Amino acid sequence: MLTRHRIGIVGAGTAGLATAIAFARAGHAVDVFEKHPSLATLGAGVLIQPQGVAALWPAAQPVVERIHAHEQLAFASYHHARPARLAAGPVCIVGDAAHAMSPQLGLGTTLAVQDALALAACVQAAGPVEGLARYSKSRLRTVRACRP
């Protein structure tokens, strides 16, 4: 018989919501806690070559044509934290908390959804504490392999 758990998720980003859905579909009670008063699109950086910008947003073409040197651009810098584990006792991290990626890599959402599905499967198979330990062990190798 399946044991139902009450699960709290902090953060309603891609990973938080994907994790909430995965656990709810497995029959668990889920509470999502988010500091922002409402859910909204916040946006992210996307790399598009000049020809793509012209095709998708013709009005931007005059701006793109004025860029001739790297010195005209602003470059983002990122600090990549590398956790030793993804879970400890009844607490775990998923998504950006576990492996924040620069937006140019295009991996963040994919890894977040993979985290959610792996976490739900591990908890379903082994219960909340052992399941989190299994999740940490199974996902840590993948997370480390995707890090710059």
C-alpha positions as CSV (number, residue, x, y, z in Angstrom):
1,M,0.0,0.0,0.0
2,L,1.3,3.4,-0.9
3,T,2.1,5.8,1.9
4,R,0.8,9.3,1.3
5,H,3.1,12.1,2.5
6,R,2.6,15.8,3.0
7,I,5.3,17.5,1.1
8,G,6.4,21.2,1.3
9,I,8.2,22.8,-1.7
10,V,9.9,26.1,-1.4
11,G,10.0,28.1,-4.6
12,A,7.5,28.1,-7.5
13,G,10.0,28.2,-10.3
14,T,10.3,25.5,-13.0
15,A,11.8,22.9,-10.6
16,G,9.4,23.6,-7.7
17,L,6.3,23.4,-9.8
18,A,7.5,20.3,-11.7
19,T,8.2,18.7,-8.4
20,A,4.8,19.6,-7.0
21,I,3.1,18.2,-10.1
22,A,5.1,14.9,-9.9
23,F,4.3,14.4,-6.2
24,A,0.6,15.4,-6.6
25,R,0.2,12.9,-9.5
26,A,1.6,10.2,-7.2
27,G,-1.1,11.0,-4.7
28,H,0.8,13.1,-2.1
29,A,-0.5,16.3,-0.5
30,V,1.7,19.1,-1.7
31,D,2.2,22.7,-0.4
32,V,4.2,25.2,-2.6
33,F,5.7,28.2,-0.8
34,E,6.7,31.2,-2.9
35,K,7.9,34.6,-1.7
36,H,6.4,36.5,-4.6
37,P,2.7,37.4,-4.1
38,S,1.7,36.0,-7.5
39,L,3.2,33.9,-10.2
40,A,4.4,35.7,-13.3
41,T,6.8,35.4,-16.1
42,L,10.1,36.9,-15.0
43,G,12.1,36.3,-18.2
44,A,15.5,35.0,-18.9
45,G,18.4,35.6,-21.3
46,V,18.2,33.9,-24.6
47,L,21.0,33.8,-27.2
48,I,19.8,34.6,-30.7
49,Q,22.2,35.3,-33.6
50,P,21.7,38.6,-35.5
51,Q,19.9,36.9,-38.4
52,G,17.5,35.3,-35.9
53,V,16.8,38.7,-34.3
54,A,16.0,40.2,-37.7
55,A,13.6,37.4,-38.5
56,L,11.8,37.3,-35.2
57,W,11.9,41.1,-34.4
58,P,12.5,43.2,-37.5
59,A,12.1,46.4,-35.6
60,A,15.3,45.5,-33.6
61,Q,17.4,45.3,-36.8
62,P,18.7,48.9,-36.6
63,V,20.0,48.3,-33.1
64,V,21.7,45.0,-34.0
65,E,23.4,46.6,-37.1
66,R,25.1,49.1,-34.8
67,I,27.0,46.4,-32.9
68,H,30.4,45.9,-34.4
69,A,32.7,45.0,-31.5
70,H,32.6,42.9,-28.3
71,E,33.3,46.1,-26.3
72,Q,29.8,47.3,-27.1
73,L,28.3,44.3,-25.2
74,A,27.8,43.6,-21.6
75,F,28.9,40.2,-20.4
76,A,27.3,38.3,-17.5
77,S,29.4,36.6,-15.0
78,Y,28.2,33.7,-12.9
79,H,29.3,31.9,-9.7
80,H,28.6,28.2,-10.0
81,A,28.0,26.5,-6.6
82,R,28.8,22.8,-6.5
83,P,26.9,21.1,-3.7
84,A,28.5,18.0,-2.2
85,R,25.1,16.3,-2.0
86,L,21.5,17.2,-3.1
87,A,19.8,15.8,0.1
88,A,20.3,15.6,3.8
89,G,17.7,13.9,6.0
90,P,14.2,15.1,5.0
91,V,15.4,18.1,3.0
92,C,16.6,18.2,-0.6
93,I,17.4,20.7,-3.4
94,V,16.3,20.6,-7.0
95,G,16.5,22.9,-10.0
96,D,18.6,26.1,-9.7
97,A,19.2,25.5,-6.0
98,A,21.0,22.3,-7.0
99,H,22.6,23.4,-10.3
100,A,22.1,26.9,-11.4
101,M,23.1,27.3,-15.1
102,S,23.9,30.3,-17.2
103,P,20.9,30.8,-19.5
104,Q,23.1,30.4,-22.6
105,L,23.5,26.7,-21.9
106,G,19.7,26.0,-22.3
107,L,19.9,23.2,-19.7
108,G,18.2,24.7,-16.6
109,T,14.6,23.7,-17.3
110,T,15.5,20.3,-18.6
111,L,17.6,19.5,-15.5
112,A,14.8,20.9,-13.2
113,V,12.1,18.6,-14.7
114,Q,14.5,15.6,-14.6
115,D,15.1,16.4,-10.9
116,A,11.4,16.5,-10.2
117,L,10.7,13.2,-11.9
118,A,13.7,11.5,-10.3
119,L,12.9,12.8,-6.9
120,A,9.2,11.7,-7.1
121,A,10.2,8.2,-8.4
122,C,12.8,7.7,-5.6
123,V,10.5,8.8,-2.8
124,Q,7.7,6.6,-4.3
125,A,10.1,3.6,-4.3
126,A,11.9,4.1,-1.0
127,G,10.0,6.5,1.2
128,P,10.8,10.1,2.1
129,V,14.2,9.8,3.8
130,E,15.8,6.9,1.9
131,G,14.2,8.2,-1.3
132,L,15.9,11.6,-0.9
133,A,19.3,9.9,-0.3
134,R,18.7,7.8,-3.5
135,Y,17.7,10.9,-5.4
136,S,20.9,12.7,-4.3
137,K,23.1,9.8,-5.3
138,S,21.4,9.3,-8.7
139,R,21.3,12.9,-9.8
140,L,24.6,14.2,-8.5
141,R,26.6,12.6,-11.2
142,T,24.4,14.1,-13.9
143,V,24.4,17.5,-12.3
144,R,28.2,17.5,-12.0
145,A,28.6,16.4,-15.7
146,C,26.5,19.4,-16.9
147,R,28.5,22.0,-14.9
148,P,30.8,24.3,-16.8
